[in-house]
């Protein structure tokens, strides 16, 4: 079964593990939802820090 990937540089979607523009692609699917997510606090903290750097918060 093949998965869809997204290029971090040009943000295009592809089925290849390496984009035509050069870098390796990343999985485009989000993590599976779990109500007992042990790492949710760390993920939210990381997003908050990134948004502060971008000036969104």
C-alpha positions in Angstrom: 0.0 0.0 0.0 1.4 3.4 -1.0 1.0 6.5 1.0 0.9 10.2 0.2 3.8 12.4 1.1 4.4 16.1 1.3 7.5 18.0 0.4 8.7 20.3 3.2 10.4 22.7 0.8 7.8 23.3 -2.0 4.8 21.9 -0.1 3.6 19.8 -3.0 2.0 16.4 -2.4 3.5 13.3 -4.1 3.6 9.5 -3.9 7.4 9.5 -4.1 9.8 9.4 -1.1 11.9 12.1 -2.6 10.5 15.3 -4.2 11.5 16.5 -7.7 12.9 19.7 -6.1 15.4 17.7 -4.0 14.6 17.0 -0.4 13.1 13.9 1.2 9.3 14.0 1.7 7.4 13.7 4.9 4.3 11.8 5.6 1.2 13.9 5.1 -1.1 11.9 7.4 -1.7 13.2 10.9 -0.9 11.1 13.9 -3.7 8.7 15.0 -6.0 10.2 17.6 -6.0 8.7 21.1 -7.9 10.1 24.2 -5.0 8.8 26.3 -2.4 10.7 24.3 0.7 10.9 26.6 2.6 13.4 24.4 -0.2 15.9 23.7 1.1 18.5 26.2 4.5 18.5 24.5 3.0 18.8 21.0 0.9 21.8 22.1 3.9 23.4 23.8 6.0 23.0 20.6 3.2 24.5 18.5 2.8 27.4 20.9 6.6 28.1 20.8 6.6 28.0 17.0 3.6 30.4 16.8 5.3 32.8 19.2 8.4 32.9 17.0 6.2 33.6 14.0 4.5 36.4 15.8 1.0 34.8 15.7 0.5 34.8 19.5 
